[in-house]
């Protein structure tokens, strides 16, 4: 598992939409970019420090030309990823900003520790709308493109839905108190359902068609809080991306889980004792300038050679989707996502084959046992045809040799219907012809 040393604790990360570059927001206030290749090797490309206070959240626009960073400084920082120029908008919030999300061109949202949500147009200095219906910190955002709805989760135990097309400062809908902190949110099943991670480790399922008032299902299983959720890219092959998500928990594991039906597919990454607080997936197609590749004594590119071996093993072109995960540590961990699902698929096929082999062995044992039982049953049923013929011949011989003795007379059997005593007016009936003369 490749690791990138960021030099300080990493709070958030974001992958460039086209380049093989990942950006990190650090505890020291730095925003650093690292270029990576197909083998997970990396190098730092730039580092800027908009503030001396921690950078809690970052996001990129649709083409990756601008990066937006927020944190404890309460400012909205706009960074040009090409020129590294920084534009600082101080006092964007009255308290520390905890989350930021790029929604669409010329629109992004921020949420702070007091539960205030603001919508921004980067071309304007002031926010275009402000929501204050939450009273605790904002934990995560979800954008629903079909309805132009922005969904926010909060530490106050509720989620809210805002229609960005409306000028009202009240939410379109807000859930009931879930009696637990809501920490993360993603959509599944083509955005028909929403999954929310909670402090106690339960995944709450909301059905959009049933309304936002309360969850329709709860999926336990995580031993600790689910701090981060991430969906899979639809281009990923060999897995149902509409119902499979990645979860980051405070127990240090990044898990792959299939929802409805619920199934644990495996552990993608292990951070040990450090909690996982952010997950992101990237697959850059354009490689940036990199150092010379490693070669062996024959002058062959070692990375390309190993990559070719993987292609032959897979039997199809090799595409690397990297899962980036961070926690309370100074390293960014990269995991090959497609390789993980390939190994998981091989293990599943192996388990299925073992089950089939075991069943086949059981059937063979049962068949052999059935043959033995049939043989024993045939012996118990009686003599064979040859034995029966021999027995018949013996009986005939015994009958010929037996002497002609006198037969014993049998006593006549008493008729239970016979009349023993004759009454005064009784008539003796000895022959049936008596009735014929009447």
C-alpha positions, 0 to 999 in steps of 0.5 A: 500500500503506497503511502505519501508523507505529507509532513503534518496531520492530514485533515482532508484530501481531494483528487484532481479530476484529470491529472494524477494529482492529489491535494491535502489540507494539513494541520499546519495550514498548508495545502500541498499537492502530490503527483503520483504514477500508476505504481503509487510513487509520488512527489510533491508538486507545490505547497502553499500556506494561506493561513497559519491555522489548520486547514480542515476541508478542501475541494476542487472545481469541475476542471481542477483549475481552482482549489477552495480551502477553509478551516479554523481561520474562518476565511474562504481561500481560493487557490489557483492550482496552476499559478499557485496564486491565493485569494483570501476572503477573510471573515467568511464565517463567524466561527471555524469552517468545518466543511466545504463542497463544490456544487456547480459552476459558480456555486459552492457551500460552506458549513461551520461549527455553529451550524451555519450554512452559506452559499457562495458565488466565487465571483462575488465577495459576499455569500448569496444565501445563509441558513441557520436552522442547525445549532451544531457543527456541519459534518458533511454535504450531499448534492442531488443533481435531479432536484437541485437539492443540497443535503447537509448533516449535522452534529445536532442529530438531524439532516436538512434539505435545501433547494438552492433555486429558492430564495428562502432561507428556510430548508425545504425539509428537515428530519426528526432528531435521530438521537445521534450525531450524523457524521457523513452522507452519500447516495446509492441506488441512482440517488433514490436512497441516502446512506448516513453514517452515525456516531454509534456506528449504525448506517441509517438509510433514508428513502427519498420517495418516503420523505426526509422525516425519518430513516426507513432502515438501520444497518448496524455492524461498525464497532465505532463511529462512521466518520467518512463515506464514499461512493464508487466511480461508475466506470469501475468494472466488476462491482455494482457501483450503485449499491457499494460504498466505502466506509471510514471508521474510527477503528482504523478500517476502510471497508467496502460494503454492499447495501441492500442486500447488505454484505461486507466485501472486505477491508480496503485499508488499515490505518492501525490505531488511527481513525479514518476521517476522510476518503476520496477516490481518483484516477488521473489520466494525464501524467505530470512530469516525473523522475526517471523510472526504476530499471533493472540490470537489463534496462527494463522498466521494473514498474512496467514489467510488474504492471504487465504481469498484473495485466496477464493475471487479470486477463484485461487492461489494467486501470488503477483507481486509487482510494486515498484515506487519511486520519490522525496521522501525517501520511496519506494512504493510497490503495489500488481499488480495482486490485482489491475488488479483483482479489475479493472476487478471486477469494469469493470464487475460491470459496464457492469452488471449495463449497462445490467440491465439498458438496460433491464429496458429500454426494459421492459418500452418500452414493457409496453408502446408498449402494452398500445399503441396497446390497444389504437390503437385497440380502435381507429380503430373501433367497436368490432365484437360484436358491429358491429353485434349489429349495423347490427341488428339495421339497419335491424330493422330500414329498416323493420319499414321504410314506402314505399314512392315514389321514386324521379325521377332523371334528366338525366345526360347531356352527355358531348359528345352529339351534341347540334346543327346540322350543315348544312351537319350534319346527325342526329345519334339517333340509332346505326343501322344507321351505320349497313345499310351502 
